[in-house]
Amino acid sequence: MNSIKKILVDLDPTKEDQPALQRGIYLAKQYGASVTLFLVVYNRSLVSNLFFSSEQLDAAKQGYINSKKRWVNTYLESAIGAGVNADIDIVWAKPIYEAINKKAEDGDYDLVIKSTHHHPTINRIFFTPNDWQLLKTCKKPLIMAKSNDTSQYSNVMAAIDPSNRHSHSKDLDPKILRAAREVASSTDAKAHAVHCYDPIAYQLWTDIGVGMGAGMGPADFTMGQDNYDQYIEQLKKVNEESFTKAVDQVNFPKDHLHLEEGYPETILPSLVSEHKIDLLVMGTSYHSGLIGSTIEKILDEVDCDVMAVRV
C-alpha cells in the first residue's frame, strides 16, 4: 500500500454514529489526504411507482438525492472543521457494495473505509451482506471501522500465513506486512505481526496410528508420544523459519512478533484483546474472496478495525 492521498468514506444512512468518518478524518490528518464522503441511496417505492414516466422517475431520483444532501453536509462540516480537505458525493445505486467499488476504481482512491456496528440484541459486531461482499470484491485497501472509544491507532497487527496452507499468492503476505508497517509508521503506532499454526491434535495422531494397522499403534515409536513431541518441535521450527523469512523480506520491525500454536479463530481475538490492537490487517484473494473458511468467525469476534488488502 503506497502513501494514502485519497480516502473514500462510505456513510451509513441508518446510523448517526459514523465510525468510518471518524477513521477517515483521523487517517486523512496523518497522511495529509483528502476525503470524499460517499452515500449510496435507493428507494424501492419510487422505482416501483407505475405512474412515473422515465423523465419523472429521473427527476424523483434526483429529488431524493437532493433531500439527503443536508444530512451529508452536517458530516462534511465536521470533516472540514477538523482541518481535512473533504467533499461529498451521493449516488442512486443498488447494491451498495458495487457502487462503492465503482466509485473507488473510477476515482482512483487509495483507501476505502466502511462502518460496521454492534448488533443491538446479541452484543457482537454485525456484518451486513454488503459488508461481506465488499470485503470479497473491493480491489482497494479496505478498512471496516468499528464503533469503539479509540480515536487513534496505537497498535497495528498484520496476520499472515507464510505456511501457505491456503495456496494464496506469494505476494499477499508481503503486501499485508507492508500495509501494517506503513499504517503503524504513519500513525506512530506499534507494528505487530502474527502467524498461527495448528498441529495435529495428539488424539488424532494416535488414532491415525491405530488406523494404520498392527505395529503402528500409539505405543509404537512411529506414532507414539516421543515421536509426537518431535513432530511438534519440528513443526514449530519450520513455522518459525518461514515467519522470520516473511518479515525479513519486507524489513518488518521485530519488536512485536507473535508465533502462536492454535487455530486463528481462537488465537487472534485473544491476541487483539491482550495487546490492545486497534487495527488488524488481513489478506483477501481475487479468486477466493476472504482467505480461509475461519475468517468470518475472526472478523465477528475481534473488537477492532479490520483492514483487508488483496493481490
C-alpha positions as CSV (number, residue, x, y, z in Angstrom):
1,M,0.0,0.0,0.0
2,N,1.5,3.3,-1.1
3,S,1.1,6.6,0.6
4,I,-2.5,7.5,1.1
5,K,-3.7,10.6,-0.7
6,K,-7.4,10.0,-1.4
7,I,-9.8,8.3,1.1
8,L,-13.3,7.2,0.2
9,V,-15.6,7.1,3.3
10,D,-18.9,5.3,3.0
11,L,-21.6,6.8,5.1
12,D,-24.4,4.7,6.7
13,P,-27.7,6.5,6.4
14,T,-29.3,4.2,9.1
15,K,-26.9,5.4,11.8
16,E,-26.0,8.6,13.5
17,D,-22.7,7.2,14.7
18,Q,-20.2,7.0,11.8
19,P,-17.0,5.1,12.7
20,A,-15.8,5.2,9.1
21,L,-15.9,9.0,9.1
22,Q,-14.0,9.2,12.4
23,R,-11.3,6.9,11.0
24,G,-11.3,8.8,7.7
25,I,-10.7,12.1,9.4
26,Y,-8.0,10.7,11.6
27,L,-6.1,9.0,8.8
28,A,-6.5,11.9,6.5
29,K,-4.8,14.1,9.0
30,Q,-2.0,11.6,9.5
31,Y,-1.4,11.2,5.8
32,G,-2.3,14.7,4.6
33,A,-5.0,13.1,2.4
34,S,-8.4,14.3,1.1
35,V,-11.7,12.6,2.0
36,T,-14.8,12.0,0.0
37,L,-18.0,11.4,2.0
38,F,-19.9,8.9,-0.2
39,L,-23.6,8.0,0.2
40,V,-25.4,5.3,-1.8
41,V,-29.2,5.7,-1.8
42,Y,-32.0,3.7,-3.2
43,N,-35.8,3.8,-2.7
44,R,-37.7,0.8,-4.0
45,S,-41.1,2.6,-3.7
46,L,-40.0,5.2,-6.3
47,V,-38.8,2.6,-8.8
48,S,-42.0,0.6,-8.4
49,N,-44.3,3.5,-8.9
50,L,-46.1,2.8,-12.2
51,F,-47.4,6.3,-12.7
52,F,-43.9,7.8,-13.2
53,S,-42.6,8.3,-16.8
54,S,-38.9,7.8,-17.3
55,E,-38.3,11.6,-17.1
56,Q,-40.4,11.9,-13.9
57,L,-38.6,8.9,-12.4
58,D,-35.2,10.6,-13.1
59,A,-36.5,13.8,-11.5
60,A,-37.8,11.9,-8.5
61,K,-34.4,10.1,-8.0
62,Q,-32.6,13.5,-8.2
63,G,-35.0,15.0,-5.7
64,Y,-34.4,12.1,-3.4
65,I,-30.7,12.6,-3.7
66,N,-31.0,16.3,-3.0
67,S,-33.1,15.6,0.1
68,K,-30.1,13.7,1.5
69,K,-27.6,16.4,1.0
70,R,-28.5,18.3,4.1
71,W,-27.8,15.2,6.2
72,V,-24.4,14.5,4.5
73,N,-23.4,18.2,4.7
74,T,-23.5,18.0,8.5
75,Y,-20.8,15.4,8.4
76,L,-18.9,17.4,5.7
77,E,-18.8,20.3,8.1
78,S,-17.3,18.1,10.8
79,A,-14.6,17.0,8.4
80,I,-13.8,20.5,7.2
81,G,-13.9,21.8,10.8
82,A,-11.2,19.2,11.7
83,G,-8.9,20.7,9.0
84,V,-9.5,18.0,6.4
85,N,-9.9,18.7,2.7
86,A,-13.3,17.0,2.0
87,D,-16.1,16.8,-0.5
88,I,-19.3,14.7,-0.9
89,D,-20.9,12.5,-3.5
90,I,-24.4,11.0,-3.4
91,V,-25.4,8.4,-5.9
92,W,-28.5,6.3,-6.6
93,A,-27.5,2.7,-6.9
94,K,-28.0,-0.9,-5.9
95,P,-26.4,-2.9,-4.5
96,I,-24.3,-0.7,-2.2
97,Y,-21.0,-2.6,-2.5
98,E,-21.0,-2.4,-6.3
99,A,-21.5,1.4,-6.2
100,I,-18.6,1.7,-3.6
101,N,-16.3,-0.4,-5.8
102,K,-17.1,1.6,-8.9
103,K,-16.5,4.9,-7.1
104,A,-13.2,3.7,-5.6
105,E,-12.0,2.5,-9.0
106,D,-13.2,5.5,-11.1
107,G,-11.9,8.0,-8.6
108,D,-8.6,6.2,-8.1
109,Y,-8.9,6.2,-4.3
110,D,-6.1,4.8,-2.2
111,L,-8.3,3.6,0.7
112,V,-11.9,2.8,1.3
113,I,-13.5,2.9,4.8
114,K,-16.8,1.5,5.7
115,S,-18.5,1.3,9.1
116,T,-19.6,-1.8,10.9
117,H,-21.8,-1.8,14.1
118,H,-22.5,-3.9,17.1
119,H,-25.7,-5.9,16.8
120,P,-28.2,-4.4,19.2
121,T,-29.5,-7.7,20.6
122,I,-26.5,-10.1,20.7
123,N,-23.8,-7.6,21.6
124,R,-21.4,-8.5,18.8
125,I,-20.2,-7.0,15.7
126,F,-22.7,-7.3,12.9
127,F,-21.6,-7.5,9.3
128,T,-24.3,-6.9,6.7
129,P,-24.4,-8.7,3.3
130,N,-22.9,-5.6,1.7
131,D,-20.0,-5.7,4.2
132,W,-19.2,-9.3,3.2
133,Q,-19.5,-8.6,-0.5
134,L,-17.3,-5.5,-0.2
135,L,-14.7,-7.5,1.7
136,K,-14.7,-10.1,-1.0
137,T,-14.7,-7.8,-4.0
138,C,-13.0,-4.5,-3.2
139,K,-9.7,-4.1,-5.1
140,K,-8.6,-1.2,-3.0
141,P,-7.3,-1.5,0.6
142,L,-10.5,-1.5,2.8
143,I,-11.0,-0.7,6.4
144,M,-14.1,-1.9,8.2
145,A,-14.3,0.6,11.0
146,K,-16.0,-0.5,14.3
147,S,-17.6,1.6,17.0
148,N,-15.3,1.9,20.0
149,D,-13.7,4.5,22.2
150,T,-10.3,4.6,20.4
151,S,-9.9,7.7,18.3
152,Q,-6.4,6.7,17.1
153,Y,-4.3,3.7,16.3
154,S,-1.7,2.7,19.0
155,N,-1.2,-1.0,17.9
156,V,-1.5,-2.4,14.4
157,M,-1.2,-6.1,13.7
158,A,-0.6,-8.0,10.5
159,A,-2.0,-11.5,10.3
160,I,-0.1,-13.7,7.8
161,D,0.2,-17.3,6.7
162,P,3.7,-18.0,5.4
163,S,3.0,-21.7,5.6
164,N,0.8,-21.0,2.5
165,R,-1.9,-23.5,3.7
166,H,-4.5,-21.8,1.5
167,S,-2.3,-21.6,-1.6
168,H,-2.6,-17.8,-1.8
169,S,-0.4,-15.7,-3.9
170,K,3.2,-15.4,-2.7
171,D,2.8,-11.6,-2.9
172,L,-0.1,-11.5,-0.4
173,D,1.8,-11.8,2.9
174,P,4.4,-9.1,1.9
175,K,1.6,-6.8,1.0
176,I,-0.1,-7.4,4.3
177,L,3.1,-6.8,6.2
178,R,3.9,-3.6,4.3
179,A,0.4,-2.2,4.8
180,A,0.6,-2.8,8.5
181,R,4.1,-1.4,8.8
182,E,3.2,1.7,6.8
183,V,0.0,2.5,8.7
184,A,1.8,1.9,12.0
185,S,4.6,4.3,10.9
186,S,2.2,7.0,9.7
187,T,0.1,6.9,12.9
188,D,3.1,6.4,15.3
189,A,1.7,3.0,16.4
190,K,3.4,-0.2,17.3
191,A,3.6,-2.7,14.5
192,H,2.8,-6.3,15.3
193,A,2.8,-9.4,13.2
194,V,1.2,-12.8,13.9
195,H,1.3,-16.3,12.4
196,C,-0.9,-19.0,13.8
197,Y,-0.1,-22.7,13.0
198,D,-2.3,-25.6,14.2
199,P,-0.6,-29.0,14.7
200,I,-2.4,-32.3,14.5
201,A,-4.0,-33.0,17.9
202,Y,-2.4,-35.8,19.9
203,Q,-5.7,-37.8,19.9
204,L,-5.9,-37.6,16.1
205,W,-2.2,-38.6,16.0
206,T,-2.8,-41.8,17.9
207,D,-6.0,-42.5,16.0
208,I,-4.0,-42.3,12.8
209,G,-1.5,-44.8,14.2
210,V,-4.3,-47.2,15.2
211,G,-5.8,-46.9,11.7
212,M,-2.5,-47.7,10.1
213,G,-2.7,-51.2,11.5
214,A,-0.6,-53.6,13.7
215,G,2.8,-52.3,14.7
216,M,1.9,-48.7,14.1
217,G,-0.3,-48.1,17.2
218,P,0.1,-45.4,19.8
219,A,2.6,-47.4,21.8
220,D,4.9,-47.8,18.8
221,F,7.7,-45.1,18.4
222,T,6.4,-44.2,14.9
223,M,3.1,-42.8,16.2
224,G,3.8,-42.6,19.9
225,Q,4.3,-39.7,22.4
226,D,8.0,-39.3,21.8
227,N,7.5,-39.1,18.1
228,Y,4.6,-36.7,18.6
229,D,6.8,-34.4,20.7
230,Q,9.4,-34.4,17.9
231,Y,6.7,-33.6,15.4
232,I,5.5,-30.6,17.5
233,E,9.1,-29.3,17.9
234,Q,9.9,-29.7,14.2
235,L,6.6,-28.1,13.2
236,K,7.3,-25.0,15.4
237,K,10.8,-24.8,13.9
238,V,9.6,-24.9,10.3
239,N,6.9,-22.2,11.0
240,E,9.3,-20.1,12.9
241,E,11.7,-20.1,10.0
242,S,9.0,-19.3,7.4
243,F,7.6,-16.5,9.7
244,T,11.1,-15.0,10.2
245,K,11.8,-15.1,6.4
246,A,8.5,-13.4,5.7
247,V,9.1,-10.4,8.0
248,D,12.7,-10.2,6.9
249,Q,11.7,-9.8,3.3
250,V,9.9,-6.6,3.9
251,N,12.1,-5.2,6.7
252,F,9.2,-5.5,9.2
253,P,10.0,-4.5,12.8
254,K,10.9,-7.5,15.0
255,D,9.8,-6.0,18.4
256,H,6.4,-7.5,18.4
257,L,6.3,-10.8,16.5
258,H,3.8,-13.5,17.6
259,L,4.2,-17.1,16.6
260,E,1.2,-18.9,18.1
261,E,0.2,-22.5,18.2
262,G,-3.5,-22.9,17.7
263,Y,-6.4,-22.1,15.4
264,P,-6.5,-18.4,14.1
265,E,-10.2,-18.0,15.1
266,T,-9.2,-18.8,18.7
267,I,-5.8,-17.1,18.9
268,L,-6.4,-13.8,17.0
269,P,-9.3,-12.5,19.1
270,S,-7.3,-13.2,22.3
271,L,-4.2,-11.5,20.9
272,V,-6.2,-8.5,19.8
273,S,-7.6,-8.1,23.3
274,E,-4.3,-8.9,25.1
275,H,-2.2,-6.4,23.0
276,K,-4.9,-3.8,22.6
277,I,-4.8,-4.0,18.8
278,D,-6.7,-1.1,17.1
279,L,-6.3,-2.3,13.5
280,L,-5.9,-5.9,12.3
281,V,-4.6,-6.2,8.8
282,M,-5.6,-9.4,6.9
283,G,-5.5,-10.6,3.3
284,T,-8.0,-11.4,0.6
285,S,-7.6,-13.1,-2.8
286,Y,-9.3,-12.1,-6.0
287,H,-10.4,-15.6,-6.9
288,S,-11.5,-16.9,-3.5
289,G,-12.6,-13.8,-1.6
290,L,-11.6,-14.0,2.1
291,I,-8.7,-16.3,2.8
292,G,-9.7,-19.3,4.8
293,S,-13.0,-20.6,6.0
294,T,-12.5,-19.3,9.5
295,I,-12.1,-15.6,8.6
296,E,-15.7,-14.8,9.1
297,K,-15.5,-16.0,12.7
298,I,-12.4,-13.9,13.3
299,L,-14.0,-10.7,11.9
300,D,-17.1,-11.2,14.0
301,E,-15.1,-11.7,17.2
302,V,-12.3,-9.1,17.1
303,D,-13.3,-5.8,18.6
304,C,-11.0,-3.6,16.5
305,D,-10.9,-2.1,13.0
306,V,-10.1,-4.6,10.2
307,M,-8.1,-3.8,7.1
308,A,-8.4,-6.1,4.1
309,V,-5.7,-6.0,1.4
310,R,-5.6,-8.1,-1.7
311,V,-3.5,-9.1,-4.7
